[in-house]
Amino acid sequence: MQHRIWDEVPHQMHATMTLRLRECNVYGIKLVQNIIRELLQHCHPILLPTLH
């Protein structure tokens, strides 16, 4: 009985973790994109001369 439970639990946990990670990745990517966009907007006039 206990062996049966231990077979199923990791599988369910893995499925949940994968789903959570996928949600986190999507959210994280959007967050990073927003931060980069804001940084570029603020630093663009400063960075432009140093890049060329």
PDB file of N, CA, C, O and CB in Angstrom:
ATOM      1  N   MET A   1       0.832  -1.198   0.000  1.00  0.00           N
ATOM      2  CA  MET A   1       0.000   0.000   0.000  1.00  0.00           C
ATOM      3  C   MET A   1       0.875   1.259   0.000  1.00  0.00           C
ATOM      4  O   MET A   1       0.670   2.175  -0.797  1.00  0.00           O
ATOM      5  CB  MET A   1      -0.946  -0.001   1.221  1.00  0.00           C
ATOM      6  N   GLN A   2       1.848   1.282   0.907  1.00  0.00           N
ATOM      7  CA  GLN A   2       2.713   2.449   1.003  1.00  0.00           C
ATOM      8  C   GLN A   2       3.543   2.623  -0.272  1.00  0.00           C
ATOM      9  O   GLN A   2       3.773   3.742  -0.731  1.00  0.00           O
ATOM     10  CB  GLN A   2       3.633   2.328   2.223  1.00  0.00           C
ATOM     11  N   HIS A   3       3.983   1.502  -0.830  1.00  0.00           N
ATOM     12  CA  HIS A   3       4.758   1.555  -2.070  1.00  0.00           C
ATOM     13  C   HIS A   3       3.945   2.193  -3.187  1.00  0.00           C
ATOM     14  O   HIS A   3       4.473   2.968  -3.983  1.00  0.00           O
ATOM     15  CB  HIS A   3       5.211   0.149  -2.482  1.00  0.00           C
ATOM     16  N   ARG A   4       2.654   1.863  -3.243  1.00  0.00           N
ATOM     17  CA  ARG A   4       1.747   2.383  -4.262  1.00  0.00           C
ATOM     18  C   ARG A   4       1.656   3.909  -4.160  1.00  0.00           C
ATOM     19  O   ARG A   4       1.726   4.624  -5.160  1.00  0.00           O
ATOM     20  CB  ARG A   4       0.345   1.745  -4.117  1.00  0.00           C
ATOM     21  N   ILE A   5       1.497   4.387  -2.908  1.00  0.00           N
ATOM     22  CA  ILE A   5       1.385   5.834  -2.669  1.00  0.00           C
ATOM     23  C   ILE A   5       2.661   6.534  -3.130  1.00  0.00           C
ATOM     24  O   ILE A   5       2.601   7.563  -3.802  1.00  0.00           O
ATOM     25  CB  ILE A   5       1.117   6.131  -1.163  1.00  0.00           C
ATOM     26  N   TRP A   6       3.811   5.976  -2.770  1.00  0.00           N
ATOM     27  CA  TRP A   6       5.078   6.621  -3.109  1.00  0.00           C
ATOM     28  C   TRP A   6       5.349   6.609  -4.602  1.00  0.00           C
ATOM     29  O   TRP A   6       6.133   7.413  -5.106  1.00  0.00           O
ATOM     30  CB  TRP A   6       6.214   5.945  -2.385  1.00  0.00           C
ATOM     31  N   ASP A   7       4.688   5.681  -5.316  1.00  0.00           N
ATOM     32  CA  ASP A   7       4.814   5.689  -6.774  1.00  0.00           C
ATOM     33  C   ASP A   7       4.026   6.836  -7.388  1.00  0.00           C
ATOM     34  O   ASP A   7       4.453   7.423  -8.382  1.00  0.00           O
ATOM     35  CB  ASP A   7       4.341   4.359  -7.359  1.00  0.00           C
ATOM     36  N   GLU A   8       2.884   7.154  -6.804  1.00  0.00           N
ATOM     37  CA  GLU A   8       1.995   8.155  -7.401  1.00  0.00           C
ATOM     38  C   GLU A   8       2.356   9.580  -6.993  1.00  0.00           C
ATOM     39  O   GLU A   8       2.233  10.509  -7.791  1.00  0.00           O
ATOM     40  CB  GLU A   8       0.560   7.868  -7.011  1.00  0.00           C
ATOM     41  N   VAL A   9       2.801   9.750  -5.753  1.00  0.00           N
ATOM     42  CA  VAL A   9       3.068  11.099  -5.245  1.00  0.00           C
ATOM     43  C   VAL A   9       4.113  11.847  -6.075  1.00  0.00           C
ATOM     44  O   VAL A   9       3.848  12.977  -6.484  1.00  0.00           O
ATOM     45  CB  VAL A   9       3.529  11.023  -3.802  1.00  0.00           C
ATOM     46  N   PRO A  10       5.294  11.265  -6.345  1.00  0.00           N
ATOM     47  CA  PRO A  10       6.286  12.013  -7.126  1.00  0.00           C
ATOM     48  C   PRO A  10       5.765  12.416  -8.503  1.00  0.00           C
ATOM     49  O   PRO A  10       6.079  13.499  -8.997  1.00  0.00           O
ATOM     50  CB  PRO A  10       7.547  11.186  -7.286  1.00  0.00           C
ATOM     51  N   HIS A  11       4.976  11.550  -9.115  1.00  0.00           N
ATOM     52  CA  HIS A  11       4.434  11.850 -10.437  1.00  0.00           C
ATOM     53  C   HIS A  11       3.514  13.069 -10.378  1.00  0.00           C
ATOM     54  O   HIS A  11       3.610  13.965 -11.215  1.00  0.00           O
ATOM     55  CB  HIS A  11       3.674  10.636 -10.996  1.00  0.00           C
ATOM     56  N   GLN A  12       2.620  13.098  -9.382  1.00  0.00           N
ATOM     57  CA  GLN A  12       1.702  14.224  -9.225  1.00  0.00           C
ATOM     58  C   GLN A  12       2.474  15.493  -8.901  1.00  0.00           C
ATOM     59  O   GLN A  12       2.181  16.560  -9.441  1.00  0.00           O
ATOM     60  CB  GLN A  12       0.667  13.933  -8.126  1.00  0.00           C
ATOM     61  N   MET A  13       3.454  15.378  -8.024  1.00  0.00           N
ATOM     62  CA  MET A  13       4.266  16.532  -7.659  1.00  0.00           C
ATOM     63  C   MET A  13       5.009  17.067  -8.873  1.00  0.00           C
ATOM     64  O   MET A  13       5.088  18.279  -9.076  1.00  0.00           O
ATOM     65  CB  MET A  13       5.256  16.166  -6.550  1.00  0.00           C
ATOM     66  N   HIS A  14       5.548  16.170  -9.672  1.00  0.00           N
ATOM     67  CA  HIS A  14       6.283  16.568 -10.868  1.00  0.00           C
ATOM     68  C   HIS A  14       5.369  17.307 -11.841  1.00  0.00           C
ATOM     69  O   HIS A  14       5.751  18.331 -12.406  1.00  0.00           O
ATOM     70  CB  HIS A  14       6.905  15.343 -11.549  1.00  0.00           C
ATOM     71  N   ALA A  15       4.157  16.780 -12.032  1.00  0.00           N
ATOM     72  CA  ALA A  15       3.205  17.420 -12.934  1.00  0.00           C
ATOM     73  C   ALA A  15       2.851  18.820 -12.444  1.00  0.00           C
ATOM     74  O   ALA A  15       2.796  19.769 -13.227  1.00  0.00           O
ATOM     75  CB  ALA A  15       1.937  16.569 -13.066  1.00  0.00           C
ATOM     76  N   THR A  16       2.609  18.937 -11.133  1.00  0.00           N
ATOM     77  CA  THR A  16       2.277  20.241 -10.558  1.00  0.00           C
ATOM     78  C   THR A  16       3.447  21.203 -10.697  1.00  0.00           C
ATOM     79  O   THR A  16       3.263  22.362 -11.069  1.00  0.00           O
ATOM     80  CB  THR A  16       1.884  20.096  -9.081  1.00  0.00           C
ATOM     81  N   MET A  17       4.649  20.723 -10.399  1.00  0.00           N
ATOM     82  CA  MET A  17       5.842  21.557 -10.484  1.00  0.00           C
ATOM     83  C   MET A  17       6.058  22.044 -11.909  1.00  0.00           C
ATOM     84  O   MET A  17       6.379  23.212 -12.128  1.00  0.00           O
ATOM     85  CB  MET A  17       7.070  20.788  -9.995  1.00  0.00           C
ATOM     86  N   THR A  18       5.883  21.148 -12.882  1.00  0.00           N
ATOM     87  CA  THR A  18       6.078  21.517 -14.280  1.00  0.00           C
ATOM     88  C   THR A  18       5.107  22.617 -14.673  1.00  0.00           C
ATOM     89  O   THR A  18       5.481  23.580 -15.343  1.00  0.00           O
ATOM     90  CB  THR A  18       5.903  20.296 -15.194  1.00  0.00           C
ATOM     91  N   LEU A  19       3.846  22.466 -14.249  1.00  0.00           N
ATOM     92  CA  LEU A  19       2.824  23.468 -14.543  1.00  0.00           C
ATOM     93  C   LEU A  19       3.191  24.799 -13.899  1.00  0.00           C
ATOM     94  O   LEU A  19       3.116  25.847 -14.542  1.00  0.00           O
ATOM     95  CB  LEU A  19       1.441  22.996 -14.050  1.00  0.00           C
ATOM     96  N   ARG A  20       3.586  24.757 -12.636  1.00  0.00           N
ATOM     97  CA  ARG A  20       3.961  25.975 -11.908  1.00  0.00           C
ATOM     98  C   ARG A  20       5.151  26.646 -12.590  1.00  0.00           C
ATOM     99  O   ARG A  20       5.164  27.863 -12.776  1.00  0.00           O
ATOM    100  CB  ARG A  20       4.299  25.649 -10.427  1.00  0.00           C
ATOM    101  N   LEU A  21       6.155  25.841 -12.962  1.00  0.00           N
ATOM    102  CA  LEU A  21       7.354  26.383 -13.598  1.00  0.00           C
ATOM    103  C   LEU A  21       7.001  27.066 -14.908  1.00  0.00           C
ATOM    104  O   LEU A  21       7.538  28.128 -15.222  1.00  0.00           O
ATOM    105  CB  LEU A  21       8.386  25.276 -13.839  1.00  0.00           C
ATOM    106  N   ARG A  22       6.093  26.456 -15.679  1.00  0.00           N
ATOM    107  CA  ARG A  22       5.688  27.033 -16.955  1.00  0.00           C
ATOM    108  C   ARG A  22       5.025  28.392 -16.726  1.00  0.00           C
ATOM    109  O   ARG A  22       5.302  29.358 -17.436  1.00  0.00           O
ATOM    110  CB  ARG A  22       4.729  26.079 -17.706  1.00  0.00           C
ATOM    111  N   GLU A  23       4.134  28.451 -15.708  1.00  0.00           N
ATOM    112  CA  GLU A  23       3.475  29.719 -15.368  1.00  0.00           C
ATOM    113  C   GLU A  23       4.507  30.746 -14.909  1.00  0.00           C
ATOM    114  O   GLU A  23       4.446  31.911 -15.300  1.00  0.00           O
ATOM    115  CB  GLU A  23       2.407  29.504 -14.266  1.00  0.00           C
ATOM    116  N   CYS A  24       5.446  30.315 -14.088  1.00  0.00           N
ATOM    117  CA  CYS A  24       6.481  31.217 -13.588  1.00  0.00           C
ATOM    118  C   CYS A  24       7.349  31.728 -14.729  1.00  0.00           C
ATOM    119  O   CYS A  24       7.703  32.906 -14.759  1.00  0.00           O
ATOM    120  CB  CYS A  24       7.348  30.513 -12.539  1.00  0.00           C
ATOM    121  N   ASN A  25       7.696  30.850 -15.672  1.00  0.00           N
ATOM    122  CA  ASN A  25       8.516  31.251 -16.800  1.00  0.00           C
ATOM    123  C   ASN A  25       7.831  32.323 -17.621  1.00  0.00           C
ATOM    124  O   ASN A  25       8.450  33.325 -17.977  1.00  0.00           O
ATOM    125  CB  ASN A  25       8.841  30.057 -17.669  1.00  0.00           C
ATOM    126  N   VAL A  26       6.551  32.122 -17.928  1.00  0.00           N
ATOM    127  CA  VAL A  26       5.805  33.102 -18.716  1.00  0.00           C
ATOM    128  C   VAL A  26       5.761  34.431 -17.974  1.00  0.00           C
ATOM    129  O   VAL A  26       6.006  35.488 -18.557  1.00  0.00           O
ATOM    130  CB  VAL A  26       4.372  32.596 -19.010  1.00  0.00           C
ATOM    131  N   TYR A  27       5.446  34.367 -16.685  1.00  0.00           N
ATOM    132  CA  TYR A  27       5.366  35.584 -15.876  1.00  0.00           C
ATOM    133  C   TYR A  27       6.742  36.242 -15.765  1.00  0.00           C
ATOM    134  O   TYR A  27       6.874  37.460 -15.885  1.00  0.00           O
ATOM    135  CB  TYR A  27       4.808  35.265 -14.470  1.00  0.00           C
ATOM    136  N   GLY A  28       7.755  35.420 -15.537  1.00  0.00           N
ATOM    137  CA  GLY A  28       9.120  35.928 -15.393  1.00  0.00           C
ATOM    138  C   GLY A  28       9.616  36.601 -16.664  1.00  0.00           C
ATOM    139  O   GLY A  28      10.239  37.661 -16.606  1.00  0.00           O
ATOM    140  N   ILE A  29       9.341  35.992 -17.807  1.00  0.00           N
ATOM    141  CA  ILE A  29       9.766  36.565 -19.085  1.00  0.00           C
ATOM    142  C   ILE A  29       9.093  37.917 -19.293  1.00  0.00           C
ATOM    143  O   ILE A  29       9.746  38.879 -19.696  1.00  0.00           O
ATOM    144  CB  ILE A  29       9.434  35.607 -20.259  1.00  0.00           C
ATOM    145  N   LYS A  30       7.797  37.997 -19.022  1.00  0.00           N
ATOM    146  CA  LYS A  30       7.077  39.263 -19.168  1.00  0.00           C
ATOM    147  C   LYS A  30       7.656  40.320 -18.239  1.00  0.00           C
ATOM    148  O   LYS A  30       7.819  41.479 -18.619  1.00  0.00           O
ATOM    149  CB  LYS A  30       5.579  39.071 -18.882  1.00  0.00           C
ATOM    150  N   LEU A  31       7.965  39.901 -17.013  1.00  0.00           N
ATOM    151  CA  LEU A  31       8.524  40.816 -16.026  1.00  0.00           C
ATOM    152  C   LEU A  31       9.874  41.348 -16.504  1.00  0.00           C
ATOM    153  O   LEU A  31      10.128  42.551 -16.449  1.00  0.00           O
ATOM    154  CB  LEU A  31       8.672  40.114 -14.659  1.00  0.00           C
ATOM    155  N   VAL A  32      10.737  40.448 -16.971  1.00  0.00           N
ATOM    156  CA  VAL A  32      12.061  40.840 -17.461  1.00  0.00           C
ATOM    157  C   VAL A  32      11.934  41.776 -18.661  1.00  0.00           C
ATOM    158  O   VAL A  32      12.647  42.776 -18.751  1.00  0.00           O
ATOM    159  CB  VAL A  32      12.888  39.594 -17.843  1.00  0.00           C
ATOM    160  N   GLN A  33      11.020  41.450 -19.585  1.00  0.00           N
ATOM    161  CA  GLN A  33      10.812  42.302 -20.756  1.00  0.00           C
ATOM    162  C   GLN A  33      10.381  43.701 -20.331  1.00  0.00           C
ATOM    163  O   GLN A  33      10.861  44.694 -20.878  1.00  0.00           O
ATOM    164  CB  GLN A  33       9.760  41.684 -21.695  1.00  0.00           C
ATOM    165  N   ASN A  34       9.478  43.782 -19.357  1.00  0.00           N
ATOM    166  CA  ASN A  34       9.020  45.086 -18.875  1.00  0.00           C
ATOM    167  C   ASN A  34      10.162  45.875 -18.249  1.00  0.00           C
ATOM    168  O   ASN A  34      10.295  47.075 -18.486  1.00  0.00           O
ATOM    169  CB  ASN A  34       7.887  44.913 -17.861  1.00  0.00           C
ATOM    170  N   ILE A  35      10.990  45.201 -17.447  1.00  0.00           N
ATOM    171  CA  ILE A  35      12.120  45.865 -16.796  1.00  0.00           C
ATOM    172  C   ILE A  35      13.095  46.376 -17.854  1.00  0.00           C
ATOM    173  O   ILE A  35      13.553  47.516 -17.776  1.00  0.00           O
ATOM    174  CB  ILE A  35      12.839  44.899 -15.815  1.00  0.00           C
ATOM    175  N   ILE A  36      13.416  45.530 -18.853  1.00  0.00           N
ATOM    176  CA  ILE A  36      14.338  45.929 -19.913  1.00  0.00           C
ATOM    177  C   ILE A  36      13.778  47.113 -20.680  1.00  0.00           C
ATOM    178  O   ILE A  36      14.503  48.058 -20.993  1.00  0.00           O
ATOM    179  CB  ILE A  36      14.611  44.756 -20.866  1.00  0.00           C
ATOM    180  N   ARG A  37      12.472  47.063 -20.987  1.00  0.00           N
ATOM    181  CA  ARG A  37      11.840  48.148 -21.733  1.00  0.00           C
ATOM    182  C   ARG A  37      11.938  49.459 -20.950  1.00  0.00           C
ATOM    183  O   ARG A  37      12.256  50.508 -21.510  1.00  0.00           O
ATOM    184  CB  ARG A  37      10.364  47.810 -22.036  1.00  0.00           C
ATOM    185  N   GLU A  38      11.658  49.380 -19.644  1.00  0.00           N
ATOM    186  CA  GLU A  38      11.724  50.585 -18.813  1.00  0.00           C
ATOM    187  C   GLU A  38      13.146  51.102 -18.723  1.00  0.00           C
ATOM    188  O   GLU A  38      13.382  52.307 -18.816  1.00  0.00           O
ATOM    189  CB  GLU A  38      11.179  50.303 -17.411  1.00  0.00           C
ATOM    190  N   LEU A  39      14.103  50.185 -18.540  1.00  0.00           N
ATOM    191  CA  LEU A  39      15.511  50.598 -18.460  1.00  0.00           C
ATOM    192  C   LEU A  39      15.954  51.264 -19.758  1.00  0.00           C
ATOM    193  O   LEU A  39      16.651  52.279 -19.733  1.00  0.00           O
ATOM    194  CB  LEU A  39      16.414  49.388 -18.153  1.00  0.00           C
ATOM    195  N   LEU A  40      15.553  50.698 -20.884  1.00  0.00           N
ATOM    196  CA  LEU A  40      15.926  51.260 -22.180  1.00  0.00           C
ATOM    197  C   LEU A  40      15.327  52.650 -22.362  1.00  0.00           C
ATOM    198  O   LEU A  40      15.977  53.556 -22.884  1.00  0.00           O
ATOM    199  CB  LEU A  40      15.473  50.335 -23.317  1.00  0.00           C
ATOM    200  N   GLN A  41      14.082  52.803 -21.926  1.00  0.00           N
ATOM    201  CA  GLN A  41      13.433  54.106 -22.050  1.00  0.00           C
ATOM    202  C   GLN A  41      14.163  55.155 -21.215  1.00  0.00           C
ATOM    203  O   GLN A  41      14.313  56.300 -21.641  1.00  0.00           O
ATOM    204  CB  GLN A  41      11.960  54.017 -21.622  1.00  0.00           C
ATOM    205  N   HIS A  42      14.616  54.758 -20.018  1.00  0.00           N
ATOM    206  CA  HIS A  42      15.279  55.710 -19.136  1.00  0.00           C
ATOM    207  C   HIS A  42      16.716  55.972 -19.575  1.00  0.00           C
ATOM    208  O   HIS A  42      17.202  57.100 -19.489  1.00  0.00           O
ATOM    209  CB  HIS A  42      15.257  55.201 -17.703  1.00  0.00           C
ATOM    210  N   CYS A  43      17.395  54.923 -20.047  1.00  0.00           N
ATOM    211  CA  CYS A  43      18.835  55.030 -20.319  1.00  0.00           C
ATOM    212  C   CYS A  43      19.135  55.309 -21.785  1.00  0.00           C
ATOM    213  O   CYS A  43      20.290  55.554 -22.134  1.00  0.00           O
ATOM    214  CB  CYS A  43      19.537  53.758 -19.897  1.00  0.00           C
ATOM    215  N   HIS A  44      18.146  55.280 -22.634  1.00  0.00           N
ATOM    216  CA  HIS A  44      18.383  55.405 -24.067  1.00  0.00           C
ATOM    217  C   HIS A  44      19.193  56.647 -24.427  1.00  0.00           C
ATOM    218  O   HIS A  44      20.171  56.528 -25.165  1.00  0.00           O
ATOM    219  CB  HIS A  44      17.068  55.432 -24.798  1.00  0.00           C
ATOM    220  N   PRO A  45      18.828  57.836 -23.936  1.00  0.00           N
ATOM    221  CA  PRO A  45      19.606  59.023 -24.290  1.00  0.00           C
ATOM    222  C   PRO A  45      21.041  58.954 -23.765  1.00  0.00           C
ATOM    223  O   PRO A  45      21.956  59.512 -24.371  1.00  0.00           O
ATOM    224  CB  PRO A  45      18.924  60.270 -23.751  1.00  0.00           C
ATOM    225  N   ILE A  46      21.231  58.267 -22.638  1.00  0.00           N
ATOM    226  CA  ILE A  46      22.564  58.176 -22.040  1.00  0.00           C
ATOM    227  C   ILE A  46      23.407  57.135 -22.793  1.00  0.00           C
ATOM    228  O   ILE A  46      24.591  57.346 -23.052  1.00  0.00           O
ATOM    229  CB  ILE A  46      22.463  57.808 -20.529  1.00  0.00           C
ATOM    230  N   LEU A  47      22.769  56.007 -23.139  1.00  0.00           N
ATOM    231  CA  LEU A  47      23.504  54.900 -23.750  1.00  0.00           C
ATOM    232  C   LEU A  47      23.831  55.158 -25.209  1.00  0.00           C
ATOM    233  O   LEU A  47      24.854  54.685 -25.706  1.00  0.00           O
ATOM    234  CB  LEU A  47      22.711  53.624 -23.631  1.00  0.00           C
ATOM    235  N   LEU A  48      22.993  55.890 -25.891  1.00  0.00           N
ATOM    236  CA  LEU A  48      23.168  56.082 -27.327  1.00  0.00           C
ATOM    237  C   LEU A  48      24.548  56.632 -27.690  1.00  0.00           C
ATOM    238  O   LEU A  48      25.194  56.075 -28.577  1.00  0.00           O
ATOM    239  CB  LEU A  48      22.102  57.010 -27.848  1.00  0.00           C
ATOM    240  N   PRO A  49      25.032  57.706 -27.042  1.00  0.00           N
ATOM    241  CA  PRO A  49      26.350  58.221 -27.405  1.00  0.00           C
ATOM    242  C   PRO A  49      27.487  57.239 -27.106  1.00  0.00           C
ATOM    243  O   PRO A  49      28.469  57.185 -27.846  1.00  0.00           O
ATOM    244  CB  PRO A  49      26.602  59.514 -26.679  1.00  0.00           C
ATOM    245  N   THR A  50      27.355  56.453 -26.010  1.00  0.00           N
ATOM    246  CA  THR A  50      28.440  55.547 -25.630  1.00  0.00           C
ATOM    247  C   THR A  50      28.499  54.336 -26.556  1.00  0.00           C
ATOM    248  O   THR A  50      29.554  53.717 -26.699  1.00  0.00           O
ATOM    249  CB  THR A  50      28.267  55.089 -24.180  1.00  0.00           C
ATOM    250  N   LEU A  51      27.370  53.992 -27.188  1.00  0.00           N
ATOM    251  CA  LEU A  51      27.355  52.825 -28.071  1.00  0.00           C
ATOM    252  C   LEU A  51      28.040  53.118 -29.404  1.00  0.00           C
ATOM    253  O   LEU A  51      28.673  52.238 -29.986  1.00  0.00           O
ATOM    254  CB  LEU A  51      25.920  52.366 -28.316  1.00  0.00           C
ATOM    255  N   HIS A  52      27.916  54.325 -29.875  1.00  0.00           N
ATOM    256  CA  HIS A  52      28.462  54.639 -31.208  1.00  0.00           C
ATOM    257  C   HIS A  52      29.926  55.027 -31.127  1.00  0.00           C
ATOM    258  O   HIS A  52      30.544  55.321 -32.150  1.00  0.00           O
ATOM    259  CB  HIS A  52      27.665  55.769 -31.864  1.00  0.00           C
TER     260      HIS A  52
END
